[in-house]
Amino acid sequence: MKYTSTRGGLTGVDFEKVLFAGFAPDGGLFMPEEIPKLDKRTLQTWSSYSYIQLVKEICSLFIPPESIPRAELEGLIDKAFSRFRHRDIVPIAKLKSGLNVMEMWHGVTHAFKDLAMSCVGELLGYFLKRSNKHITILVATS
């Protein structure tokens, strides 16, 4: 899986470089050069998966094993969600009105951003450890 800038100034970028860059040098966002296609059978299978199982499957479509081997990727995802306060990560509350509400606040900062940033932190840490580097990241919630 390679990534390209939405502004067309850069193509063939690997996942690690995209992760650390954030934005492309031409000011664009990075996106996959090809979007994986999912068949109906896969979607039906995934419909019974837990949130963590879904994250593992979806991430494996966009993070090639040459970047992070599948078993290690799954371990990073498990670790990313290990500090969430609810075992379902994003439980669904069923309201009397028939509406369902996804509770996206069970992460460490009580913000929906924990769902993504927990994984991003683990992915960054994986590559930093591999290259014996250190960075400091400042984040804030809105």
Helices and strands as residue ranges (DSSP letters): E 3-5, H 15-21, E 30-32, H 40-46, H 51-62, H 70-81, E 92-94, E 100-102, H 114-131
